[in-house]
Every structure is written in structure tokens, then in C-alpha cells.
């Protein structure tokens, strides 16, 4: 006697289960990228229900991801328990500039001391990706590849404590850099690419003093241009 089989109903079908924690990471990575690239500008409210629908997730991993983002300083929970994208703290930018300039110098010096040939290949690959992004005027790619370039230098320094601090600063600075890039209509001034190349050569030559000087000059010129951009008088003359 033949046996008949019925196709499972929609309620009986099981969707592939996400690995534990994968949902939180997915939400975290998605929101973090959108915040750092200014797709979600400072002050943007984050609606958990809308987010759950958009990402096709339950609200539990979304809440856990928001807790992580709050720990990174990227979102803020208001007294009414709503969540918004954190504002950029322009009043304390001088402290940020001091810290990231120091980390540019420290990590580049250590890379000159401790790098391997494999490290150089990785750093040069990130620089090539950065150049392609600059040529394409792809601001998001420029942000990501610039971050990866400097992170690779930090990795070559072989100090996980400095690396951790540096990554945090690089990520915090991405929103500021996005504003900076937009001030050039995403056409970056040439010296940034050349400065990266000079830093690579100094690291390859294990010239510690040159690593320090080039990293400081690189940070100084970016900081100076950002400060100029932020203080630019945009008022127009009005004839009376």
C-alpha cells in the first residue's frame, strides 16, 4: 500500500536558526556602519519596532545590540527610554585630536620596529584599496579603507593594548572624517595618499624617527584642516 506524504505547512516549516549571538552581531554591525557613515545622522531616533521589521529580527537581539552601541558611545538612551544616535561632541574634539595624534605616532613607530614582510603586504593592500576609493570618490569606501590601513599599521606594532585604543579612536573619528571628506566633495587633497606612501616606506625601512615624524605630520595636517572646516565663516556679504 502506497504511503502518501504531505508537504509541511508554513507553520511547520522551520527557518534556519541563527547561531547564538549572530543576530546581535548582525544588528550591531549594521547599525554601527550606518551611524559611522552618517547614514543615520546624530540625533536620529532609533525605533526598535521599525528596526525589527527592517532587519527581520526579534526585538531581543536589537536591544542587546543597542546596549553594545551605547557602550561604544554611538547611541544614547534618553530619560523616556527612547534611543537616539549620539551627538558628536565637538566641544571636546581637542581631547580626541590629542589622543589620536599620539596613537598615530605610537603605532607607526612600533610598526617600524616590529613589522614583518607579511605585515607590509597587508598594509600595502589596504593602501591600494584606499587609492581606488579616492579615485572613485567613494566616501564610504574611503572611510573604511583608511581605517583598515591605519588598523593594519597598529596590528604590525604588536601591542594589543595600543591596538585596542587605536581602533576605538579610529572608529570614533569616522563620523568626523565623513564630514571632512564631504567638505572636499569627496575629492580628497593629494597629500593624504602621498603621506600614506611615505609612512609605508618608513615602516619598510624600519626608520623609527621617520615613522614618528611622518605619522605626526599626517595627523597634524588632517586635524588642522578639520579645525579650519569647523571654524569656517560661512556668512555671505549682504549689500545694504
C-alpha positions in Angstrom: 0.0 0.0 0.0 1.5 3.3 -1.1 2.2 5.8 1.6 1.3 9.5 0.9 3.3 12.4 2.2 2.0 15.9 2.8 4.1 19.0 2.2 4.7 20.8 5.5 2.6 23.8 6.1 4.1 27.2 6.5 3.7 26.9 10.3 5.5 23.6 10.2 8.5 24.8 8.2 11.4 25.9 10.2 13.7 28.7 9.2 17.4 28.1 9.6 18.3 29.0 13.1 20.9 31.7 13.6 24.0 30.8 15.6 23.6 32.1 19.1 24.8 35.7 19.2 24.9 36.0 15.4 21.7 38.1 15.4 23.1 40.6 17.9 26.3 40.9 15.8 24.3 41.4 12.6 22.2 44.2 14.1 25.3 45.7 15.8 27.4 45.7 12.6 24.5 47.1 10.5 23.7 50.0 12.9 27.3 50.7 13.6 28.1 51.0 9.9 25.1 53.3 9.3 26.0 55.5 12.2 29.7 55.8 11.4 28.9 56.6 7.7 26.3 59.2 8.8 23.5 57.2 7.0 22.0 57.7 10.5 23.0 61.2 11.4 23.5 62.4 15.0 20.1 62.8 16.8 18.3 60.3 14.7 15.7 58.3 16.8 16.0 54.6 16.7 12.7 52.8 16.7 13.0 49.2 17.8 9.8 48.1 16.1 10.7 49.6 12.8 14.2 48.2 13.1 13.0 44.7 13.9 10.8 44.8 10.8 13.5 46.2 8.5 16.1 43.7 9.7 13.6 40.8 10.1 14.8 40.3 13.6 13.1 40.0 17.0 13.5 42.9 19.4 15.7 40.9 21.8 18.9 41.0 19.7 18.1 44.6 18.7 18.1 45.6 22.4 21.3 43.8 23.1 23.0 45.4 20.1 21.8 48.9 21.3 23.4 48.2 24.7 26.7 47.5 22.9 26.4 50.6 20.8 25.7 52.6 23.9 28.9 51.2 25.4 30.7 52.4 22.3 29.2 55.9 22.7 27.4 55.7 19.4 23.8 55.7 20.8 22.2 57.4 23.8 19.3 56.3 25.9 17.1 59.2 26.9 15.2 59.5 30.2 12.0 58.4 28.4 13.8 55.2 27.5 13.9 56.1 23.8 17.2 55.7 21.9 18.9 58.2 19.5 22.1 58.3 17.6 24.7 60.1 19.8 25.7 63.7 19.0 29.3 64.4 18.0 31.0 66.0 21.0 32.5 69.0 19.1 33.3 70.8 22.4 35.8 68.0 23.3 37.4 67.5 19.9 40.7 68.8 21.1 41.0 65.9 23.5 40.2 63.5 20.7 42.7 65.1 18.4 45.4 64.9 21.1 44.7 61.2 21.7 44.5 60.1 18.0 47.7 62.1 17.1 49.6 60.3 19.9 48.2 56.9 18.7 49.2 57.6 15.1 52.8 58.2 16.3 53.0 55.3 18.8 51.5 52.7 16.4 53.6 53.8 13.4 56.8 53.7 15.5 56.0 50.3 16.7 55.2 49.1 13.2 58.6 50.2 12.1 60.2 48.2 14.9 58.1 45.0 14.7 56.6 44.7 11.3 57.1 41.5 9.2 57.1 41.2 5.4 53.6 39.9 5.7 52.5 43.0 7.6 53.9 45.2 4.8 51.9 43.2 2.2 48.7 43.7 4.2 49.4 47.5 4.8 50.1 48.0 1.1 47.0 46.1 0.1 44.9 48.4 2.3 46.6 51.4 0.8 45.8 50.2 -2.8 42.2 49.8 -1.7 42.2 53.3 -0.3 43.6 54.8 -3.5 40.9 53.1 -5.6 38.3 54.5 -3.2 39.8 58.0 -3.6 39.9 57.7 -7.3 36.2 56.6 -7.4 35.2 59.4 -4.9 33.5 56.7 -2.9 33.4 58.3 0.6 32.1 55.2 2.5 34.9 53.1 1.0 37.4 55.8 1.7 36.4 55.8 5.4 36.6 52.0 5.6 39.9 51.6 3.8 41.6 54.4 5.6 40.5 52.9 8.9 41.8 49.5 7.7 45.1 51.0 6.6 45.9 52.5 10.0 44.5 49.5 11.8 46.9 47.3 9.9 49.8 49.5 11.0 48.6 49.2 14.6 48.4 45.4 14.2 52.0 45.4 12.9 53.1 47.2 16.1 52.3 44.0 18.1 50.9 45.8 21.1 47.3 44.7 21.7 46.6 47.4 24.3 47.6 50.2 21.9 45.8 48.4 19.1 42.5 48.4 21.1 42.7 52.1 22.0 43.6 53.0 18.4 40.7 51.1 16.9 38.3 52.8 19.2 39.7 56.2 18.2 39.7 55.4 14.5 36.0 54.3 14.7 35.0 57.3 16.8 36.7 59.6 14.2 34.9 58.1 11.2 31.9 60.4 11.6 34.2 63.5 11.8 36.1 62.2 8.7 32.9 61.8 6.8 32.1 65.4 7.4 35.7 66.3 6.4 35.5 64.3 3.2 32.2 65.9 2.2 33.8 69.4 2.6 36.0 68.4 -0.4 33.0 66.9 -2.3 34.7 63.6 -1.6 37.7 64.6 -3.7 40.5 64.3 -1.1 43.6 66.5 -1.3 46.5 64.6 -2.9 48.9 64.8 0.1 46.9 62.2 2.1 47.7 59.5 -0.4 51.3 60.6 -0.6 51.6 60.7 3.2 50.4 57.1 3.5 53.0 56.1 0.9 55.8 57.8 2.9 54.7 56.1 6.1 54.8 52.7 4.4 58.3 53.4 3.1 59.5 54.5 6.6 57.9 51.3 8.2 59.6 49.1 5.5 62.9 50.8 6.1 62.5 50.4 9.9 63.3 54.1 10.2 61.7 54.8 13.6 62.3 58.5 13.7 60.9 59.0 10.2 57.8 56.9 11.3 57.2 59.2 14.2 57.7 62.4 12.2 55.6 61.3 9.3 52.7 60.0 11.5 52.7 63.2 13.4 52.7 65.3 10.3 49.9 63.2 8.8 47.7 63.6 11.9 48.6 67.4 12.3 47.5 68.3 8.7 44.2 66.4 9.0 43.5 67.9 12.4 44.3 71.4 11.0 42.1 71.0 8.0 39.2 69.7 10.1 39.6 72.6 12.6 39.6 75.0 9.6 36.5 73.4 8.2 34.6 73.6 11.6 35.5 77.2 12.1 35.0 78.5 8.6 32.8 81.6 8.4 30.0 80.7 6.0 28.2 84.0 6.3 27.7 85.8 2.9 28.1 89.5 2.4 24.8 91.3 2.1 24.6 94.6 0.4 22.6 97.1 2.4 
